[in-house]
Amino acid sequence: DAASRPPAPSPSPSPLLSYTNNTNTTTAILPKWQPTDDTPYEVCFVTAVFGSDPQFADHPPDVTEQRNQNPTFRYFAFTNMPTFVADGWTIIILKQQQNNYRRSITKSRWPKFMGWQHPSVSKCQAVFYMDGFCGPKSKHSERYKRLARTIKESAYGIAQNQHEYGGNALDELDRVLDAHKDVPENVNATRAWLLAQPDFNANCTLYANHYIGYDPKSIHWQKATQFFWDRYSQELDSWRDQPLWCYTLNRFDIHPIHLGTFKALFRDYWKRIGKGGHRYNKDAD
């Protein structure tokens, strides 16, 4: 009878991970991530620091402790400076890809938009790009894992926040001039080119580009960034990337998911920003 039957065997440990937020409330239960031959890295962080002298360039924060605590994470810092040092980051020195570009700013944008072509970055489930004076938060590993999975499974494989000041591509060009982030000749060239495009929508959604999350294998990300780069790399227009990116996303009807506020995900290290504060003059052209 039932009373004499041996107890049922205990179930095998579930392959699921329980993720919690700061209030210790379970927010999601996801299958444990498993590496594959073409995707051995769960979460990757990418930054770019380009210049003529490391002494005057941005300096990413030390991520050695974070790297040691998360063996499935990778940290890639792209640069053109052979003597550049960033503790905890894997330094990737770009040479061949940069030979055809006049502007250092253009060179620094290749890792942001085209880094998915690099064999190391292509092995990531999801990538979080951030500017060179920014860094991931040390106690947010589970959040990054959760976001990486969400980005991977999203419709377009892209996560961004809308620009904090709102507006559109043309509004941003006005702000660029006011903040001395580019010279009038370049800004006017971008404005003229955008207005000449038959599918340009003046009300395209403007996104913040100093941090982006994406799936490097997403065909939507690859298609959009390739289109963007084909124009941007000609160095005919503004070196600011938000207006052209606004047009690009609208052109391909791509709608990134919400990434989360910068302060919730990353830290900025203003004391580690390069001399000049990212304000430029004609010499940068």
C-alpha positions in Angstrom: 0.0 0.0 0.0 1.0 3.7 -0.1 2.3 3.7 3.4 4.8 0.9 2.6 6.2 2.5 -0.6 9.7 3.9 -0.4 9.9 7.7 -0.6 10.1 9.2 -4.0 13.6 10.2 -5.0 14.6 13.8 -4.6 14.4 15.7 -7.9 17.6 16.6 -9.6 19.0 20.1 -9.0 17.2 22.5 -11.3 19.3 24.1 -14.0 17.6 27.4 -13.2 19.1 30.4 -11.6 17.1 32.7 -9.4 18.0 36.4 -9.8 17.1 38.9 -7.1 17.1 42.6 -6.9 18.3 44.8 -4.0 15.2 44.1 -2.0 15.8 40.3 -2.2 12.6 39.8 -4.1 12.8 37.3 -6.9 12.5 39.1 -10.2 13.1 36.3 -12.8 14.1 32.7 -13.1 16.2 31.9 -16.1 18.0 28.8 -17.3 21.6 28.9 -16.4 23.7 30.2 -19.2 25.8 27.7 -20.9 28.8 28.5 -23.1 29.0 27.2 -26.7 31.8 27.0 -29.2 30.8 30.2 -31.0 29.6 32.0 -27.8 32.0 31.3 -24.9 31.5 34.6 -23.2 28.4 35.5 -21.2 28.9 39.2 -20.8 31.4 41.5 -22.5 32.3 45.1 -21.8 33.9 47.1 -24.6 35.5 50.6 -24.4 37.7 52.6 -26.8 40.5 55.0 -26.0 42.3 56.6 -29.0 44.8 59.4 -29.1 48.4 60.3 -29.6 49.6 60.0 -26.0 48.1 57.8 -23.2 49.0 60.6 -20.8 46.3 62.8 -22.3 43.7 60.1 -23.0 40.8 58.7 -21.0 41.7 56.1 -18.4 39.2 53.2 -17.8 38.9 52.1 -14.2 40.6 49.0 -12.9 38.3 45.9 -13.4 40.7 43.2 -12.2 38.6 42.3 -9.2 35.4 42.1 -11.3 37.1 40.0 -13.9 38.4 37.5 -11.4 34.9 37.2 -9.8 33.2 36.6 -13.1 35.1 34.0 -15.3 32.4 34.2 -18.0 32.8 38.0 -18.4 35.3 39.7 -20.7 36.6 43.3 -20.8 38.0 44.6 -24.0 39.7 48.0 -24.4 40.4 49.1 -28.0 43.2 51.6 -28.6 45.7 52.8 -31.2 48.4 53.4 -28.6 50.9 50.6 -28.1 51.9 51.8 -24.6 48.3 52.2 -23.4 47.6 50.4 -20.1 44.2 49.6 -18.5 44.3 47.3 -15.5 42.0 44.3 -15.9 41.2 45.0 -19.5 42.3 43.0 -22.5 44.0 45.6 -24.7 43.3 45.3 -28.4 45.5 47.5 -30.5 43.9 48.4 -33.8 46.2 49.2 -36.7 45.1 47.8 -40.0 41.5 48.9 -39.7 42.6 52.5 -38.9 44.9 53.2 -41.8 42.3 54.8 -44.0 40.9 57.3 -41.4 42.1 60.8 -40.9 40.3 61.6 -37.7 41.2 60.0 -34.3 37.5 60.4 -33.4 36.6 58.2 -36.4 39.1 55.6 -35.3 37.6 55.5 -31.8 34.1 55.0 -33.2 35.0 51.7 -34.9 35.0 49.7 -31.7 31.6 51.2 -30.7 29.8 50.4 -33.9 31.9 47.9 -35.8 33.5 46.0 -32.9 31.2 43.1 -33.6 33.5 42.3 -36.5 36.4 41.6 -34.2 36.8 37.8 -33.5 36.9 38.3 -29.7 33.8 40.5 -29.5 31.8 38.2 -31.8 32.1 35.5 -29.2 30.0 37.4 -26.7 26.3 36.7 -25.8 25.9 40.4 -25.4 28.1 43.5 -25.3 27.9 46.6 -23.2 29.8 49.4 -24.8 30.8 52.5 -22.7 33.0 55.5 -23.2 36.6 55.3 -22.0 36.1 57.1 -18.7 33.3 54.9 -17.6 33.2 51.5 -16.1 30.8 48.7 -14.9 29.7 48.5 -11.3 31.4 45.9 -9.2 28.3 44.5 -7.5 26.0 44.2 -10.5 27.1 40.9 -12.0 23.7 39.3 -11.8 22.1 42.4 -13.4 24.5 42.3 -16.3 23.8 38.6 -16.8 20.0 39.2 -16.8 20.3 42.2 -19.2 22.6 40.2 -21.5 20.0 37.4 -21.8 17.2 40.0 -22.3 19.1 41.7 -25.1 19.9 38.4 -26.7 16.2 37.4 -26.8 14.9 40.8 -27.8 13.5 41.5 -31.2 16.4 43.6 -32.5 19.2 42.7 -30.2 19.8 46.3 -29.2 19.3 48.1 -25.9 19.6 51.9 -25.5 18.1 54.8 -23.6 16.5 57.7 -25.3 18.6 60.9 -25.0 18.2 62.7 -21.7 17.6 66.0 -23.4 15.1 64.6 -25.9 14.6 66.1 -29.3 15.7 64.8 -32.6 18.7 64.7 -34.9 18.5 68.4 -35.8 18.0 69.4 -32.2 21.1 67.5 -31.3 23.1 69.2 -34.0 22.2 72.6 -32.4 23.3 71.3 -29.0 26.6 70.1 -30.5 27.4 73.6 -31.7 26.4 75.2 -28.4 28.6 72.8 -26.4 31.6 73.2 -28.8 31.5 69.4 -29.6 32.2 70.0 -33.3 32.9 72.8 -35.7 30.2 74.6 -37.7 31.4 73.2 -41.1 30.9 69.6 -40.0 27.6 70.2 -38.3 26.2 72.1 -41.3 27.4 69.3 -43.6 25.5 66.7 -41.5 22.4 68.8 -41.5 22.5 69.3 -45.2 23.0 65.6 -45.9 20.2 64.5 -43.6 17.7 66.9 -45.1 18.7 65.6 -48.6 17.7 62.0 -47.7 14.3 61.3 -49.1 13.5 59.0 -46.1 14.8 61.3 -43.4 12.3 61.8 -40.6 13.0 65.0 -38.6 11.2 63.4 -35.6 13.4 60.3 -35.4 14.0 59.1 -31.9 17.3 60.3 -30.5 19.3 57.9 -28.3 22.2 58.3 -25.9 25.3 56.7 -27.4 27.8 56.8 -24.6 26.6 53.4 -23.5 24.9 50.8 -25.6 24.0 47.1 -25.2 23.8 44.8 -28.2 24.0 41.2 -29.4 27.0 41.1 -31.8 25.3 38.3 -33.8 22.1 40.4 -34.3 21.4 40.9 -38.0 19.6 44.1 -37.1 22.6 45.5 -35.3 25.0 44.4 -38.0 22.9 45.9 -40.8 22.3 49.2 -39.0 25.9 49.7 -38.0 27.2 48.8 -41.4 25.0 51.4 -43.0 26.0 53.9 -40.3 29.7 53.2 -40.8 29.5 53.4 -44.6 28.6 57.1 -44.2 30.3 58.1 -41.0 33.7 56.7 -42.0 33.8 59.0 -45.1 34.6 61.8 -42.6 32.5 64.3 -44.6 30.2 65.3 -41.8 30.1 65.8 -38.0 32.1 63.5 -35.9 29.2 63.3 -33.4 27.4 60.1 -34.0 23.9 60.6 -32.4 22.3 62.5 -35.3 23.3 59.9 -37.9 22.4 57.0 -35.6 19.0 58.6 -35.1 18.4 58.6 -38.8 19.8 55.0 -39.2 17.5 53.4 -36.6 14.5 55.2 -38.1 15.5 54.2 -41.6 15.5 50.5 -40.7 12.5 50.7 -38.3 14.6 49.5 -35.4 13.4 50.0 -31.9 15.9 49.3 -29.1 14.7 48.0 -25.8 15.2 50.1 -22.7 18.7 49.6 -21.3 18.3 51.3 -17.9 19.7 54.5 -16.5 23.5 55.0 -16.7 23.7 55.4 -12.9 22.0 52.1 -12.4 24.5 50.2 -14.6 27.8 52.1 -14.7 30.0 54.5 -13.1 31.6 57.6 -14.6 35.1 58.5 -13.6 35.3 62.2 -14.5 38.8 62.5 -12.9 39.9 59.9 -15.4 38.7 61.7 -18.5 41.3 62.9 -21.0 42.6 66.4 -20.9 40.4 68.6 -23.0 37.1 67.3 -21.7 36.0 66.0 -25.1 35.7 69.5 -26.6 37.2 69.9 -30.0 38.3 72.4 -32.5 39.2 72.3 -36.2 42.5 70.5 -35.3 40.5 67.4 -34.6 39.4 67.2 -38.2 
